[in-house]
Amino acid sequence: MKITDLVGKTAFVTGAASGIGRAVATTFAAFGAKVTCADLDESGAQSTVEEIEAAGGTAEAVRLDVSSRVEVDQALDDAAARWGRLDVLCNAAGIFIDVLPSLAADADLNRVMQVNYMGSLYAAQAAVRHMLPARAGSIINLSSGGLDSPKPEQFAYVASKAAVTELTRCLALEVGAANIRVNAIAAGYIDTPMIRRGYVSGSGQLDEGRWNETLERYRRFSPLGMVGEPVDVAWTALFLATDMSKFTTGQTFRPNGGFVMPR
Ligand SMILES: NC(=O)c1ccc[n+]([C@@H]2O[C@H](COP(=O)([O-])OP(=O)(O)OC[C@H]3O[C@@H](n4cnc5c(N)ncnc54)[C@H](O)[C@@H]3O)[C@@H](O)[C@H]2O)c1
């Protein structure tokens, strides 16, 4: 096995039906991992598996609601039993809500925290149980570039991602001695269905004019003049999944086109 690949390893990817999770799952598989593609959207997860298999990889699809601890525990146990081990978890399942701090209702806050934060926590806890006996593993959480550039309407979403970032740091401290690494990716603006949904009109069509204006604005924010693609996040996740990052834990990586540059 080369240090740059995942041959002989297995990965569990949540949110694998769409966008970033799908790109992470297909990339891990392309570099040799056997991948469990978990998502609330079962047919989407199945289509990711078909893409992986068509490219010669190995994967399975699982319907999973990450906000249920019972479902998450079962799905991680099943995946570890099926592949015989669990090396990598990538928590990419997530939802966005657009609500101002002064107007946020309990139901909005509970849902976004339950999926984005508790879902990541449940999966990380289950993964650690499988990784501890092996004394090896990599957990990769999707945080958000929104933490570096606050916007009032993103407050509930970004609060859930701030919690994910803190989970990343504290869990990294707890399990580092067992050679389990925990890192986060605070991606910038990535063109995915999650983002496009904000530009869909009442008729269900993408409002091309508004969407293109937004893309142009975000291109101007990047010194590279680019908006990210899911694969830009997947390459960062690949680095974190392989032994190339064996000295890296508790960190937050920022594939964001240079949109923000924190010290
Ligand atoms: N797109 C961006 O610009 C961006 C930037 C930073 C971080 N992120 C984060 O990256 C992750 C992936 O986002 P994306 O843009 O690819 O979004 P997406 O909407 O394209 O994909 C999210 C996936 O999560 C799944 N999902 C939602 N709720 C779930 C649940 N309860 N259980 C299981 N699966 C569930 C959806 O079915 C979907 O397949 C999210 O955590 C998001 O917050 C995205």
The ligand as a Tripos MOL2 file, in Angstrom:
@<TRIPOS>MOLECULE
LIG
   44    48     1     0     0
SMALL
NO_CHARGES

@<TRIPOS>ATOM
      1 N1        -21.6430   23.3990    0.0910 N.am      1 LIG1
      2 C1        -20.9490   24.2080    0.8460 C.2       1 LIG1
      3 O1        -20.6210   25.3530    0.4390 O.2       1 LIG1
      4 C2        -20.5110   23.7880    2.2090 C.ar      1 LIG1
      5 C3        -19.5610   24.5830    2.8590 C.ar      1 LIG1
      6 C4        -19.1150   24.1950    4.1300 C.ar      1 LIG1
      7 C5        -19.6060   23.0530    4.7130 C.ar      1 LIG1
      8 N2        -20.5400   22.3110    4.0680 N.ar      1 LIG1
      9 C6        -21.0020   21.1040    4.7710 C.3       1 LIG1
     10 O2        -20.6630   19.9710    3.9670 O.3       1 LIG1
     11 C7        -21.6100   18.9220    4.2110 C.3       1 LIG1
     12 C8        -22.1830   18.4680    2.8820 C.3       1 LIG1
     13 O3        -22.9050   19.5600    2.3170 O.3       1 LIG1
     14 P1        -23.3190   19.6510    0.7920 P.3       1 LIG1
     15 O4        -23.1510   21.0540    0.3900 O.co2     1 LIG1
     16 O5        -22.6770   18.5530    0.0390 O.co2     1 LIG1
     17 O6        -24.9050   19.4060    0.9450 O.3       1 LIG1
     18 P2        -25.9360   18.4630    0.1600 P.3       1 LIG1
     19 O7        -27.2850   18.9510    0.5520 O.co2     1 LIG1
     20 O8        -25.5820   18.4140   -1.2850 O.co2     1 LIG1
     21 O9        -25.6660   17.0390    0.8010 O.3       1 LIG1
     22 C9        -26.0080   16.7770    2.1430 C.3       1 LIG1
     23 C10       -26.4360   15.3270    2.2610 C.3       1 LIG1
     24 O10       -26.7720   15.0830    3.6320 O.3       1 LIG1
     25 C11       -27.9160   14.2520    3.6480 C.3       1 LIG1
     26 N3        -28.6330   14.3900    4.9200 N.ar      1 LIG1
     27 C12       -29.3290   15.4710    5.3800 C.ar      1 LIG1
     28 N4        -29.8860   15.1840    6.5700 N.ar      1 LIG1
     29 C13       -29.5220   13.9130    6.8800 C.ar      1 LIG1
     30 C14       -29.7730   13.0600    7.9730 C.ar      1 LIG1
     31 N5        -30.5520   13.4350    9.0140 N.pl3     1 LIG1
     32 N6        -29.2290   11.8180    7.9680 N.ar      1 LIG1
     33 C15       -28.4620   11.4120    6.9220 C.ar      1 LIG1
     34 N7        -28.2100   12.1490    5.8450 N.ar      1 LIG1
     35 C16       -28.7290   13.4040    5.8270 C.ar      1 LIG1
     36 C17       -28.7550   14.7550    2.4680 C.3       1 LIG1
     37 O11       -29.7260   13.7710    2.0750 O.3       1 LIG1
     38 C18       -27.6950   15.0040    1.4250 C.3       1 LIG1
     39 O12       -27.4580   13.8610    0.6320 O.3       1 LIG1
     40 C19       -22.6540   19.5100    5.1590 C.3       1 LIG1
     41 O13       -22.3310   19.1500    6.4790 O.3       1 LIG1
     42 C20       -22.4980   20.9990    4.9720 C.3       1 LIG1
     43 O14       -22.9400   21.7020    6.0920 O.3       1 LIG1
     44 C21       -20.9930   22.6400    2.8350 C.ar      1 LIG1
@<TRIPOS>BOND
     1     1     2 1
     2     2     3 2
     3     2     4 1
     4     4     5 ar
     5     4    44 ar
     6     5     6 ar
     7     6     7 ar
     8     7     8 ar
     9     8     9 1
    10     8    44 ar
    11     9    10 1
    12     9    42 1
    13    10    11 1
    14    11    12 1
    15    11    40 1
    16    12    13 1
    17    13    14 1
    18    14    15 2
    19    14    16 1
    20    14    17 1
    21    17    18 1
    22    18    19 2
    23    18    20 1
    24    18    21 1
    25    21    22 1
    26    22    23 1
    27    23    24 1
    28    23    38 1
    29    24    25 1
    30    25    26 1
    31    25    36 1
    32    26    27 ar
    33    26    35 ar
    34    27    28 ar
    35    28    29 ar
    36    29    30 ar
    37    29    35 ar
    38    30    31 1
    39    30    32 ar
    40    32    33 ar
    41    33    34 ar
    42    34    35 ar
    43    36    37 1
    44    36    38 1
    45    38    39 1
    46    40    41 1
    47    40    42 1
    48    42    43 1
@<TRIPOS>SUBSTRUCTURE
     1 LIG1         1 GROUP 0 **** ****
